[in-house]
């Protein structure tokens, strides 16, 4: 039997309440409860992902994901695995054949763009996972939203110093020294979790202390790619890469043309 409209609205309201900061701090499993008990169940039983915007189970629950609107910001969405994965420190993220959740999150930017009213230039779009010490939820979630204007400008200014190997950025971002590297391609085929674990000394041993941020980019030749950013909690910073995002504003969408590149 399909749920009544009132029950659907009640479930959606409960989900939104669970995402409130006070409840999230009190219940670090709120996101897991919403995705597992509501979104996945509704998708399987009703073919309706509500209260999520999308549930993809093409790789089963073990490799699937959900896309959920966050309460913070008009445009911010979260990409959340449908498997129980705590966060940056989870070994499952580095297993051979693991779902590339960052790639799925990059595709999910379309939800941000829908709310923004059109296509956002790729170098303004960002994905972020906070470190274990900076997060409030014990379920992996990737923040999908626009980039802060000052971070956008700083990355453009430093673009010539960023290459295919990890290197410290010459300028701080929000007062922190991030490491950066580039990868090419329209889609995010490389897995940032693996790039971090294999590329930065000792990162694999303490992944939970790291944050990862992915920003769309275009090289001087006009080829699309990405900038991958990483920081590590050290007692002075909690490595919350979400701080590089803007949950209040996005730049104006690109003019609508048949050849607009995404």
Residue pairs with C-beta under 8 A, 6 or more apart in sequence:
2 46
3 11
3 46
8 50
11 38
11 50
11 51
12 50
12 51
15 34
15 38
15 51
15 68
16 51
16 71
17 23
18 24
18 27
18 30
18 31
18 33
18 34
19 30
19 31
19 34
19 68
19 70
19 71
20 71
21 136
23 30
24 30
24 31
24 136
24 137
25 136
27 33
28 136
28 137
28 138
29 137
29 138
29 139
30 137
31 68
31 78
31 80
31 137
31 139
31 141
32 84
32 137
32 138
32 139
34 51
34 52
34 68
35 52
35 66
35 68
35 80
35 82
35 139
36 82
36 84
38 50
38 51
38 52
39 49
39 50
39 51
39 52
39 55
39 66
39 68
39 82
40 55
40 57
40 61
40 64
40 66
40 82
42 48
42 49
42 50
42 55
43 49
43 52
43 55
43 57
44 57
49 55
49 66
51 68
52 66
52 67
52 68
53 67
53 68
53 69
53 77
53 111
54 66
54 67
54 108
54 111
55 64
55 65
55 66
55 67
55 82
56 64
56 65
56 66
56 104
57 64
57 82
58 64
59 99
61 82
61 83
62 82
62 83
63 83
63 98
63 99
64 81
64 82
64 83
64 99
65 79
65 80
65 81
65 82
65 99
65 101
65 104
66 79
66 80
66 81
66 82
67 77
67 78
67 79
67 80
67 108
67 111
67 144
68 77
68 78
68 80
69 76
69 77
69 78
69 111
70 76
70 77
70 78
70 143
72 247
73 145
73 247
73 248
74 115
75 112
75 115
75 116
75 145
75 146
75 247
75 250
76 112
76 143
76 144
76 145
76 245
76 247
77 108
77 111
77 112
77 144
77 145
78 141
78 142
78 143
78 144
79 101
79 104
79 105
79 108
79 127
79 141
79 142
79 144
80 139
80 140
80 141
80 142
81 99
81 101
81 139
81 140
83 92
84 139
85 92
85 93
85 139
85 140
86 132
86 138
86 139
86 140
87 129
87 130
87 131
87 132
87 135
87 138
87 139
87 140
87 208
88 129
88 130
88 131
88 132
88 140
88 193
88 207
88 208
88 209
88 210
88 211
88 212
89 132
89 207
89 208
90 140
92 98
93 101
93 140
93 193
93 207
94 193
94 194
94 197
94 204
94 207
98 191
98 193
100 188
100 189
100 191
101 140
101 142
102 127
102 142
102 188
102 191
102 192
102 193
102 212
102 214
103 187
103 188
103 189
103 191
105 127
105 142
105 144
105 214
106 125
106 127
106 187
106 188
106 214
106 216
107 187
108 144
109 120
109 125
109 127
109 144
111 144
112 120
112 125
112 144
112 145
112 146
112 250
113 119
113 120
113 253
116 146
116 250
116 253
117 253
118 253
118 254
118 256
119 253
119 254
119 256
119 260
119 262
120 146
120 250
120 251
120 253
120 254
121 216
121 251
121 254
122 216
122 217
122 218
122 224
122 261
122 262
123 147
123 152
123 155
123 156
123 215
123 216
123 217
123 218
124 146
124 147
124 152
124 216
124 250
124 251
125 144
125 146
125 147
125 215
125 216
126 144
126 145
126 146
126 147
126 213
126 214
126 215
126 216
126 244
126 245
127 142
127 143
127 144
127 213
127 214
127 215
128 142
128 143
128 211
128 212
128 213
128 214
128 241
128 242
128 244
128 245
129 140
129 141
129 142
129 143
129 211
129 212
129 213
129 241
130 143
130 211
130 238
130 239
130 240
130 241
130 242
131 208
131 209
131 210
131 211
131 231
131 232
131 233
131 238
131 239
131 240
131 241
132 208
132 209
133 208
133 209
133 233
133 238
133 239
134 211
134 233
134 238
134 239
134 240
134 242
135 240
143 242
143 245
145 245
145 246
145 247
145 250
146 245
146 246
146 249
146 250
146 251
147 215
147 244
147 245
147 246
148 244
148 245
148 246
149 246
149 251
151 173
151 174
151 215
151 244
154 169
154 171
154 173
155 162
155 215
155 217
155 227
157 171
158 169
158 170
158 171
158 180
159 217
161 167
161 169
161 170
162 169
162 180
162 181
162 182
162 227
163 181
163 182
164 181
164 182
164 183
165 181
165 199
166 179
166 180
166 181
166 199
166 200
166 230
167 179
167 180
167 181
168 177
168 178
168 179
168 180
169 177
169 178
169 179
169 180
169 229
172 178
173 229
173 244
174 243
174 244
175 237
176 231
176 237
176 239
177 231
178 213
178 229
178 230
178 231
179 200
179 229
179 230
179 231
180 227
180 228
180 229
180 230
181 195
181 199
181 227
181 228
182 217
182 219
182 225
182 226
182 227
182 228
183 189
183 190
183 195
183 225
183 226
183 228
184 219
184 223
184 224
184 225
184 226
185 224
185 225
185 226
186 224
186 261
186 262
188 214
188 226
190 226
192 212
192 214
192 228
193 207
193 212
195 228
196 203
196 207
196 210
196 212
196 228
196 230
197 203
197 204
197 207
198 204
200 210
200 230
203 210
203 230
203 232
206 232
209 232
209 233
209 234
209 239
210 230
210 231
210 232
210 233
210 239
211 230
211 231
211 232
211 233
211 239
211 240
211 241
211 242
212 228
212 229
212 230
212 241
213 228
213 229
213 230
213 241
213 244
214 226
214 227
214 228
214 229
215 226
215 227
215 229
216 224
216 225
216 226
217 224
217 225
217 226
217 227
218 224
218 225
219 225
224 261
229 241
229 244
231 237
231 239
231 241
232 239
233 239
254 260
